[in-house]
Amino acid sequence: MCSFCDIQNAAPINIFSEEEIERIVIGVYSGLITPQSLDIATYTKVAEKLTNGVYNGFGKSLLDVEWNSPDYKMLNDLRNNVYVFSGAKQYHQVREMTDAIYDGNRVKLFSEYKKTGTEIFKNYNENYLRAEYNAAISQSRSASMWMEIESNSELLPMLTYSTVGDGRVRPEHAMLNNISRPVNDKFWDNYFPPNGWNCRCTTLQTDETTKTSLKGFKQPETVPDVFMMNAGKDRIVFSDKHPYFTVEPKDKTLADNNFYLPKP
């Protein structure tokens, strides 16, 4: 179990029934669901699952906090981010499902297409969604931790990066181990944990004053771009560097308007 993320949901993620999946597959094949006309029910269900991960990681929901308080504003921003992410996610899912209708210039019979379309849908909404749900938990926990760190920064002005220290620590995370920098240092814009899927790293906040020199420090090449962020400072779960946020030029206006899907 990841000691940083503390992922609690170890069971498979199956939020769609077979009937719902078949409805989507038929909808894409028939042209009722397209990258330019996404399915609201699918979008909402995924967004609500990721929002549950946000609340799980943060330790509170919007109903648990005072309106317009710092916690409320942070949770609201994180929730809005996972809704936008869910629209972008479905855009790519439907594009891939649509492309699978064709074998070269030939339109496949539905009996040929159904299995492939179903596999693509399940890949996005079971396999990918599991990793994304776990990321929602860990990044929201990170955001909550960052708020606490900033509130204590006058008394405890220094942060030290800390790995678990076992044989499973990734080399790129070992490179960051024991680096100490002030809370307000730009280093934490990119390297506040998590720094990868199911990252177990954390930070230690102290009243020390000695900081690690970064002379000669090189960015670890294998830290994914989508984790080069600070969820608490950026107020997001998913960075705009995530591939889902890259759309076809002709669909940019759609993406800028959340594909005309409703936000909470």
N, C-alpha and C positions, 0 to 999 in steps of 0.2 A: 504494500500500500504506500502511496506517495505521501510522505509526512508533511510536505508543504501544502499540497492540494487537498489532501484528506477527502479524496473522492468517495462519496458515500453510495452512489448508485452504481453497483457492480453488475446489476442485471441488464440484459440486453434492452435496448431502447426500441420499443415497438408501439409507436403512438398512432399508427394507421392500421385500420382493419384491412383484410383482403378485399372487401367490397370497396373501400375508399381508394385503394391502390388501383383496382380495376377501373374505377370511374375516371381516375387521372389518366391512365394509359389509353383508354378509349377517347377521352377528351383531347389528348395530344394527337392521336392518330387521325381523328376526325377534323382537326383544325379548330376545335372550340377553345382549346388552351394553346397559346402560342407564347413565344418570348415577349411579345408586345401586349399580350392579354393573359396575365397570369391568374392562377386560381386562388381566390381570397381565402378559402377554407384551409388549403395546404399552408399558405403563408402564415395564417393566424395560429395554426396548431404548432408549427415549428417555432414561431416567435414566442408563444406562451411557454413552450418547453424550455427555451433558452432563458426566458425571464425567470422561470423557476430556478434555473441554475444561478442566475444573478442573485436572487434572494437567498438561496442556499449558501453561496459563498460569502455574501456580505453579512449574513447573520440576521438580517431584518428585511421586511418588505415595506412597500410604501404605506401600507396600512398601519405599520408599527411605529412610524416616525411622525414628528410634527410637520405640518405643511410648511414648505419654504425654509425648513431648517437645512443645515449643511448636508445631513444624511439624506434628506428628501431630494435635494438638488442633485446629489451624486447618483442616487438610485434612479432618478428620473432620466439622467443623461445615459447611464448604463443601459437602462431599459430601451430607450429610444435607439441606441446603437444596435442592439440585438434585433430590433424590428427592421431597421434598414438593412442589416446583414441578412436577415431572413428573406427579404425581397430579392436581394442580389443573388443569394443562394438558389432560390427557385428559378430565377432567370437562367442561370447556367444549367440547372437540372433540366429545364424544359428545352433549352437549346440542344443539349446532348440527346434527349429523348426524341426530339424532332429530327435530328440528323440521322438517327438510327432507323427512321422509316424508309430510308432510301438505300438501295444496293446499286451504287453507281447512279444511273438515270432511271432505274426501275423502282417503282413503288412496291414495297413488300406487301404481300397479303397480310391481313391482320393476324391470322394464325401464325405466320412467321415472326411477326413483329412483337407479339404480346410478351413472349418470354424475355426478349431483350429489353423492352420498355420497362417491364416489371423489375428486372435486375438493376437497371439504372436508377429507378426510383428508390429501390431499397438501399442501394449503395449510398445515395445522398441522405436518406432519411433514417438509416439505421447505422451504418458504419461511420460515415462522415459526421452524422449528428452526435454520435457518442463522443467523439473527440471534441466537437464544438461545445457540447454540453459541459464536458470536463473543463474546457478552457473558460467557459462562462463562470464556473465555480471558482477556479483558481484566480482569474483576473479580477473578479469582484472581491474576493478575499484580499487580494493585493491592494485594491483600491481602498478598502476599509483600513488595512494596515497602514497605508500611506497617510491617510487622514490622521490616524493616531500618532504616527511618527512626526508629522508636521506640528501637531498640537503640543508635542513634548520637546520640540527642537531647541528651545531656549535652554532647558536644563540638560538635554542630551543631544548635543549638536552633531555627533558623528555617527555614521553608519558603516558597518563592516559587512562585506559580502561573505556568506558562509554556506559551504556545501555540506552534505551529509557526511562526507569523508570516507565512504566505503568504495568497494571495487566497481560499483555501478555508476559512479559519477562520470559524466561525460567530459572528455578532455577540454572542450571549450568552456565548460563551467569551472573546471579545476583551474583554468587560467585566471579566473576572476576571484578565486577563493582568497580570503583575507585582505582584499583591497578595502582600505578605509578612506572614505571621503566625506566631507560635510554633507548634511542633509540637503542643503541648497545647491550642491554641486551638480553641474550638468551631466556628470557621469551617470547619475540615476535616471536621467531622461531615457536612456537606452538599456540600462543594465539592472533595473530593479526587478527582482524575480516576479513571475516565472520567465525564464529565458528559453523555453522550449516546451513541447508537448509533455505533460506530466512531469515538469521540472520539480525537483524536491528541494531546491535551494531556498534560503531565506536570508534575512539580514539581522544583525545585532546592533541595537542602538545604545550608545554609551556616552559618557561625559569626557572621553579622551579628546585630546587636541591634536595628536600627531596624525597627519594624513599620509597616505601612500603616494609616492611620486608616480605620475603616469608618463614620465619621460620614456620614450621607446615603446609605450603600450600600443599594441596593434589590435584592432577589432577582431575577435574570434570569427573566422570565416564561416563557421558552420552554425552560428546562431541564426535561426530563421528571421528574415526581415520582419515578419508579422509579429515577432516578439521583441523587436527593438523599440520598446515603448515603455511607458510607465502608466498603468491603468488609472492610478490615482491622480496623476498630473494631467493626463490626456483625457480622462473621464470617458474612456471607451473600453469595451471588451475586445473588439476586433478592429485592428488597424486598417487604414485605407490601403495598405500594401498587400492585403489579402487578395488572392487572385479573383475572388468573387466580385470584387469592386471594379474589375476591368471589363468593360462591355464594348460591343461593336460601336464604331463611331456613330452609326445611324441611330443607335439606341441611347445615346448619351443624355438627351433631353428626358427620356423616360426614366433613366437611372437617377438623374438629378431631382426628379419628382417622385422618387420611391416607387417607380412603375405604376403610379396612381393607386397604390395600395394604401389603406388607412393606417395611420399611426395611432398608438393608444391615446 
